[in-house]
């Protein structure tokens, strides 16, 4: 994500950098370009594997995601849109997502038997039969209904279906803090995307932030998300089943073969 600053601020920062250069930390080396260094740092890949293995151990959890995405207009100008996702999960067959964007809201219910998509502003909803596991459900909603489920990567990291084989470059950037938590910051490159991830240090290596830059689209739009976890929650079964009221109206969800749409 590019940060645009006023020219005066740039000049001021440049002056401060010169004055304090003796006290400043040395710049981080770029291990990708140092002679004799591997293109992919094995420690960075191991961090992803450790994170994925830990995510696989979570039977129940909730996570709140606050994200920002660029939308590039035909003129080339970037517009930022925000979204909040509240996700509750009980493996292997319970999932609930509450999604709110600048433009719309959606509720997703999956209880191991049915999938319900709700538009809370209009009170329209659609319920269809669903497969018996979260993994099968995620595949079906995208392939059959063209719905890109939010945070789907959380259910793939650490197994053979994750995207780690597509990584071409990887490096450890450094240590930082997110909401007081020490994290390790990593950067990776694939053919069409650059992405970064901040993984919590300690015994619970949860992803706390990630940034994705799409290089094969005009303007190279970015997506950034901050994640807030609760791994102790145990949502009741009623959370995952939609119960319509007299004010709710059932409609038919259409099977599509076109490009995916975001709920």
Secondary structure, 3 states (H helix, E strand, C coil): CCCCCCHHHHHHHHHHHHHCCCCCCCCCCCCCCCCCCCCECHHHHHHHHHHHHHHHHCCEEEEEEEEEEEEECCCCCEEEEEEEEEEEEECCCEEEEEEEECCCEEEEEECCCEEEEEECCCCEEEEEECCCCHHHHHHHHHHHHCEECCCHHHHCCCCCCCCHHHCCEEEEEEEEEECCEEEEEEEEECCCEEEEEEEECCCCCCEEEEEEEECCCCCCCEEEEEEEEECCCCCCHHHHCCCCCCCCEECCCCCCCCCCEEC
